[in-house]
Amino acid sequence: MITLEITDNIAEVTLNAPEKMNALDETAIKDLGQAYTDAADAGVRALLLRGEGRGFSAGRDISNVDPAVDDAYEYLSNLVTPVLRQMAEFPAPTFAAVQGACLGVGLGLAIATDVVYVAENAKIGSPFANLGATLDSGGHALFTERLGAHRTLDLIYTADLMSGKEAVEQGLFSRWLPAEQLLDFTREKVAKAAQGATGAFLASRELVAQIRDHRIGLWESVEQENIAQGNLCSSADYAEGFAAFQEKRKPNFTGVLIKGS
């Protein structure tokens, strides 16, 4: 159910099982990880993740799961989490276009992506109260950080879902759009990122991760910025950016990190 297409230094990874709202079983998770490996090996400069059909992903495929013998820890810790980390560490900017259901592991895929654009009709939340299960794949961290403890537990206890518009207005993701505009808009932004200075983008992603995960303060983050900027001085794109500015032309970034490499 996972497809990978590479065109013009852009990888497009599609969750392609619309008949089951792109729910993910063990095989699909492994195939998703392989798609990201193949895209990284191809040296793409941006990646788009999307879901075919009415929904992005309804999460784990539980249609054939027997709860009497289910090992949810094995599925989540040893299958899903490594792929989420792989996605978060992908060596180029990543984008997701999210429409319809974005739940559970599907929400985790969005959390592990750099930039997430959502359709107004997206459905985001924690419906697991109806299953006797809990929110997983990073949902607690995202909701508590952005929404606060009370709103997080409200969503969990009630199983209410937010629309894409509400999710953006409450700070969960980047932008919302009408569903019919979402994919074209996202592809446009991905194409622009693929022409950008990849090393500088990845330096910023690492800085954001340090602030988010390690809660570094202002002056420590300033020092990390200073170090990152100093490292970028040796990159081909840094030299090209300055040359283009001085020559009053559009830069031609290549994504090569070190001059002469």
N, C-alpha and C positions, 0 to 999 in steps of 0.2 A: 504493500500500500504506500510505500515511500518512493517518490520519484525525484531524480536529480537532473536538472538541465543546466548546462554551463554555456553562456554566450557573452562575448565581449567582457571577459574578466568578471562576470557576475554569475553566481550560483543561485538557482531557484530550487529550493527544496519544497516539495508538495506532499502534504498528508492527503492521500488519495483513496479514501474509503468513505465516500459521502453517504453510502447506504447505511452506515452505522455511525454517522457524525464524526468520522475520523477518530473513533476510540482506538486506543493503543494496547495491543497485547504484547507479549514478550518478544515475539518475532519482529513486530513493528518497531519497538524500541531499539533492538539491535540494528535493524536496517537504517533507522534514523541516525544512529551513531556512525554507521559506515558511510552514509551520505555526507556527513560532516567531515569525516576523514578523507574521503575522495575529493571533496571540494577544497580542503586545505592542501592536499597533495597537488592539486591543479594550480595552486597559487592564485586563486581568485582574489579580487580586491574588495568585494562586498558580497553579502549573502542575504537572500530574501527567503523567509519561511512563511508558508501560507497553507490554508486548508481548502480542499476542494468541496464545493457544495454549500449547504446552508450554514454549516458550523465550522469553526476553526478546529476544535477538538473537544469532545465531551469527556476526555480523560481516559482512565483505564478502561479497557474492554472487559467487563465483568459478565458478559453474556453466558460464558461457559465456566465461570468460576464456581467451584463448590466451597462454600464458606467453612465446611467441616474440615477441609484439608488445605485451605488456602494459606499460603505463607506470604502475607503482605509485606513483611519486612524484607524478605528475599527479593521480591519484585521491585520494591522502592529503593532499598539501600544498595543492592548489588547490580541492578539493571538501570533503573531510572536515574538515580543520583549521579553515577559516573557520566551518563550522557548529558545531563544538565550542566555539569561542570565542564565537559568538553565543549558544549555550546557556548558557555560563558567565556571560555578561553580561546575561541576561534580567532585565528590570526588575521582578521579583517573585520570591518564594521558589519554588524548584523542587524537586520530589520525583520519585523513580523507584521503581517496584515491579518487582523483578527476580526472575524465576523461571527455572528451567532454564538453558539455555545463555546465558552472558553473556561473549562472547569477542571479541577483536580490536576492531574498530570498535564493536561492541556494548558492550564494556567501556569504550571511550572515551566513549560516551554517558552511562554511569553516572558516570564520573570528572568529566564536565562538569556534573553535576547537584549541587545543594546538599546534598540529603539522600537517601540510598539505603537502602531497606529491602529485604532479600533473603529469599526463601523458603529453607527448610532444604535443598530439593533443587536450589538454584542450582548451576551449574558454572562456576567462575571460575579462570582460569589462562592458560597460553600453550601451545596445542597446535601451534604453528607449526613445531616441530622436525620434524613429520611432513610439512611442505610445503616445507621448505628455505627458509622465510621467518622473519622475526623479529617479535617482539611490537611493536605500534605503538599509535597513538592515545592516548599518555600512560601506557601500561601500565608501562614501565620506571620512570618517576618515581613512580607510585603504589606499586608493589611495593618499590622500593628504600627509599623514605621510610618505609613502614610495616613492612616485613618484614626489611629489611637486605639486603646484597649477596649473602650466601650463600644465603639462602632464595629470593631472586629468581632467581639462576642455577640453583638446584636445580629450580625450577618450569619454567624455560626449557629446560634440558637434558633433563629427563625427560618433559616434556609432561604431567605429572600435573596433575589438576584438583582444586581445593578445593571442598568443599560450601559452601553459603551460611552454614551454622553455623560452619564453620572460618574462613571469610573474616571474619566478624564477630569471632570470638574472637581472631583475629590482628590486628585493628585496621583492616581495609580499609574496612568500611562500618558503618552505624549500628546496625541491629538485624536479627535474623533471626526469622522466624515460620514456623509450618507453612504449606505452600503454600496450603491452602484458606482461610487467614485473611489472607493478604498483602494482597489488593486492598482489602478492606473496611477493614482497619487503616490502609492508606496513604491511602485517600480520607478517612477520619476526620481524620487529621493534616493533610491538605491543606486541608480545610474549616476547620479551626481556624486555620491560618496565614492563610487568605484573610480572616479577620476581625481579624487582628492589625495592628500598627503597621508598615506596609510600609517606611517610611523607616528606622526603627530596625533592621529586619531587614537591609536592604541595607547600612546602615552597618557592621553586624557582619560581613557577608559580605566587605566590602572590607577590614576589619581582618584577618580570617582570611587573605585572599589576600595581604596585605602580609607577614604573618608567614611564610606558606608559601613564597611566591615570592621574597621579598627578604630573608628571614631577619632581620627587624628584631628588636632585642633588647627586653628588658623595659621599659626606661624610654622608649625611642622608641615602643613600642606604647602605653604609658601616655599619652604626649603625644598620640598619634593618637586614643586614646579620648577624651581631654579635648576635642580639636577636634571630633570627631564629636558628642559630647554637646552642645557649645556650638551647633553647627549645628542640631541637632534642637530646640533651644529655640524656634526660629521655626516649627516645624511644628504643624499643627492637631492631629495625634495626640498630640503632647507635651502640649499644653494640655488635651486631652480626658482623657488618662491621669491627669494630676494632679487635674483636677476630679472625675473618677470616684472616685479614691482619697479625696479630701477629703469627698465626698458619700456615701461608702460604697455605691457602686453599681458595676455592671459597665460598663466603658468601651465606647463605641461608636466604634471607630476607622473612619476612612473611607479611609485610604491617601493622602489629600491631604497633600503634603509641606510646603507653605507656607501659613500662615494667610491666609485671604482669597482663595486661588487656586482 
